Amino acid sequence: MRKVIISVAPVPGPAPVDTEALSKDVIRSVEMGASLCHLHCKTREGRLTPNTEVLVESFEKILAGTDVVVQASTGGVSDMDIVERCYPLDYPKVESASLNGGSTNLGEAVYRNSFDDIRYCAKACYERQILPEIEVFDIGMLNNIKIVSEEQPFRDPILYNLVFGHKGGMQPTMEALSAFVSFVPKDHRWGVTHFGRDNWTFLAAAIAMGATVVRIGFEDSPYLDEGETAQYNWQLVERLVKLIRAMGLAPATPDEARQILNIAPRRG
C-alpha cells in the first residue's frame, strides 16, 4: 500500500510560541498520523530570529513524547542573511530542512533567495547529512535547482515542496498543479503546501497525482470544514488522514517517512 507522508507546520505567521502547548499538539498530531514536523526559528513572541533557543526547546519537548522527523526552516521573510537563516542546521537533531529555490514576491514583500543563497544552504544541509526539502513557488525555481545541482551535485532523493496559494506565487488550481508536476523530474519526489487553504480538493488532487508529502497545519491554514476552523493542528491531521484512507492509501509513520526519504540517522 502506498504511504503518504504528512508534514505538520503547526505555528501560524507571527503568533507567539508556547512550547508546552505546541509540543502537546505536535505529539497528538503524530498519534493521528503525521510523521514530520516543520518549525521556523522564532522568538517566544513569534518573530523570526537567528537565535535557536525556542526552536531547540520546542523540538526537545516534542521528541520527549514522539519520534517525529525533525525539519527546520531556513526561510521566511526577514532581514536575516542566509548564514543566519541556516543557524538551525547546527541543532544536531535536525533531519530535514527547507531550501528555498529562488526569489519571489511573497505577499507584499520580496522574498530574496539568490543563487549564492541556494548554494550555501544546499552545502550546509549536505555537510550535516540533512535532507533539503526544496521550496519552489514557481516553475522557474525547478530550473534554478537544476543549475545548482550541476555545479554541486545533490544526493538522492531530491525532494521538492510545491508551494501554492501565496500572493505573488502559483495559485492552487488543477491546471497549475498539473503544469508544476509535469516539470518535476520523474526520478525526484515532490509534495505540496496549500497556503490559505479553504478546501480539501486541491490536496486530494495532489495525493491522487502522486505526492510523496502533504503539508498541513496552522502555518498555512486552520481550515477544517466549511465554516469551521480547527482549534488544534491534530484536528487537521486527523481530517487529512481520513481523506488519505478514503483514497485507499495510508499515512506513513516517522520511521516509514525516513525510509521513503532515505534520511540519515539522527545526529543527536
Sequence and secondary structure as in RCSB ss.txt:
>XXXX:A:sequence
MRKVIISVAPVPGPAPVDTEALSKDVIRSVEMGASLCHLHCKTREGRLTPNTEVLVESFEKILAGTDVVVQASTG
GVSDMDIVERCYPLDYPKVESASLNGGSTNLGEAVYRNSFDDIRYCAKACYERQILPEIEVFDIGMLNNIKIVSE
EQPFRDPILYNLVFGHKGGMQPTMEALSAFVSFVPKDHRWGVTHFGRDNWTFLAAAIAMGATVVRIGFEDSPYLD
EGETAQYNWQLVERLVKLIRAMGLAPATPDEARQILNIAPRRG
>XXXX:A:secstr
  EEEEEE    TT    HHHHHHHHHHHHHHT  EEEE  B TTS B S  HHHHHHHHHHHTT   EEEE   
SSSS  HHHHTGGGGSTT  EEEEE S EEETTEEE   HHHHHHHHHHHHHTT EEEEEESSTHHHHHHHHHHH
HS   S  EEEEEE STTS  S HHHHHHHHHHS TTSEEEEEETT   SHHHHHHHHTT SEEEESTTT  EEE
TTEE SSHHHHHHHHHHHHHHTT EE  HHHHHHHHT      
